[in-house]
Amino acid sequence: MDVTWRLFATLGEAADDNEVVIGVSKGATVADALEALFEEYPTVAEEARDEDGSVYEHVRTLHEGTDVDEPLASEREIEEGDELALFPPVSGG
């Protein structure tokens, strides 16, 4: 099944696209989808992960608009067509 990842700021630049579709198995979780994203787009993983392989604390992961804490450990199930998002810190002026 397919899920859509929306990638913002430097994460979108790393993927050369602000929106990518990733295939995952039926019954996949947010963690599975994030691992699939990182596997298909290693440059996104480089921007979003720290030296230990964890997602940086300042990078927010959303599933259908809801924050997901500890996304690489999340057992929250996703469904066909769900939208996920990664946000790096944003500053403005």
Residue pairs with C-beta under 8 A, 6 or more apart in sequence:
1 23
1 24
1 25
1 26
1 28
1 79
1 80
1 81
2 21
2 22
2 23
2 24
2 80
2 81
3 21
3 22
3 24
3 28
3 33
3 78
3 80
3 81
3 82
3 83
3 84
4 19
4 20
4 21
4 22
4 81
4 82
4 83
4 84
5 19
5 20
5 21
5 22
5 33
5 37
5 83
5 84
5 85
5 86
6 18
6 19
6 83
6 84
6 85
6 86
7 14
7 15
7 17
7 18
7 19
7 20
7 44
7 85
7 86
8 18
8 85
8 86
8 87
8 88
8 90
9 87
9 88
9 90
10 47
10 88
11 44
11 47
11 48
11 59
11 86
11 87
11 88
12 18
14 41
14 43
14 44
14 46
14 47
15 41
15 43
15 44
20 37
20 40
20 41
22 33
22 36
22 37
22 40
23 36
24 32
24 33
24 36
24 78
25 32
27 77
28 36
28 77
28 78
29 74
29 75
29 76
29 77
29 78
30 61
30 63
30 68
30 71
30 74
30 76
30 78
30 84
31 71
31 72
31 73
31 74
31 75
32 78
33 78
33 84
34 55
34 61
34 71
34 72
34 74
34 84
35 72
37 44
37 45
37 84
37 86
38 44
38 45
38 48
38 49
39 45
44 86
47 88
48 55
48 56
48 59
48 86
48 88
49 55
49 56
50 56
53 72
54 72
55 61
55 71
55 72
56 88
58 88
58 89
59 86
59 87
59 88
59 89
60 67
60 85
60 86
60 87
61 67
61 68
61 71
61 74
61 84
61 85
61 86
62 68
62 84
62 85
62 86
62 87
63 74
63 76
63 78
63 82
63 83
63 84
64 82
64 83
64 84
65 83
68 74
68 76
78 84
